[in-house]
Amino acid sequence: MADGRKDGESNEKGPRKHRANQIIAATCFVMFAGMIGLAYAAVPLYRAFCQVTGYAGTTRRATQGASHVLDRRIEVRFDANTRDGLDWDFHPVQRSIEMKIGETREIHYTAHNKLDVPGRGRALFNVTPEWTGAYFNKIQCFCFSDLTLKPGETRDLPVVFFVDPAIVKAAEAKGLTTITLSYSMFPIDSTKTSSVGKKQISVSETGSQKETTNSATHIGG
């Protein structure tokens, strides 16, 4: 009789153990899939967070200008650089402007593809001091989408922006006279063959990178 009970218990434990193993395996698969999904979502979520908050000097995106303009003026400087793998001449047309806080202004960069093959680039940007990113608003910018230049093509790249008047209420704004807007142009997802030596250059897509510039933020002290 005892042996019969042991045999019955053993037979019942087999299916239960199998079901438990299936549950554990399914749980592990769901967790693994979730981690993969979070990894893919991390970059766009981080970018969205930066654009909303101005974190790490990321500027904000606006659909219209400020509701009012202040008498207080500020200098905005412009900087640019091109990363390895993209043979473009990329620079601001003007190095700086002076403007009223809240005023909407348009400035221009220019990009020239020096190669005899098409090139694709992506402009990543930030402002310094970093905390001003929460108040620096772009209405129009070439950085909103990737750029493709034909061989030898030169393109005008406008930027329409304003500095939110709310910046004067920030504790850090005391003595602030200068903001620097900086762009880095990265090569993306392209394979180019130059006629010079027929050398093939492969460039893979590049993710976001924080940029800093050596710029004075307080003029005259």
Steps between C-alpha positions, in 0.01 A plus 500: 500500500780739596683416180184580304472846660866572423450398140192725472680796657793446267270494197334827612832676564613435142234715326517768774876530461463520122242780529721686748791479259279633219391795716860582591609478136212722387577755772865512399404547134263787583766670714760458226265640234415791729868582550556499124202731451622740768845506343355605163271757664769650723656731239178661367360527853820668619492741207135584566577557868789732411287699256223548755723589793805655333718245680870485396470820301238358261290777350122488490272489196221756460225565245479876553693789650493639853193687624703812582843652451718648775724804482788293634747397231719191470775388263457165327813343353509224239746214470536201264725203436499197270590151622732252331351316204307797361703722269277806523573865559246589768493835680274786616458796264510733802707424807273693737203734525358724770127472558223577745383219725170371359577630150473248214808500279617310195864413444673279245758226480643367175615152399708404196572144388863498384484149355389379155248263656181567702531528877255477789536681828319549828542813708507452877486806716502658842539836666731629770455573782310171508222624727392751232383211280166507682444856371651478152216424255533405134208556265683391186831314472691293245578268792140375509581257218802334338678677216602358164734704281578422138861499381633856526165633627484801733186551705371783714380377841269737690424497871207694648507534878429712806608510862205459738450816713453270801879459502539826694320342797759223531746543785788416265406783262664767711787639297423280197584685180587225251357169378686281250312275258725219378450240225701189418436344158535121503512263203214252489418174326700552184765334287697737280750430224730791418660537158824585676667161519157334479511462874181371656389650829227331703327695772245351737218689667609698804294552816457809712800660662526791734710787373679773693664818374764725648294816518487786747158535657562826684643789308711747687530305822 
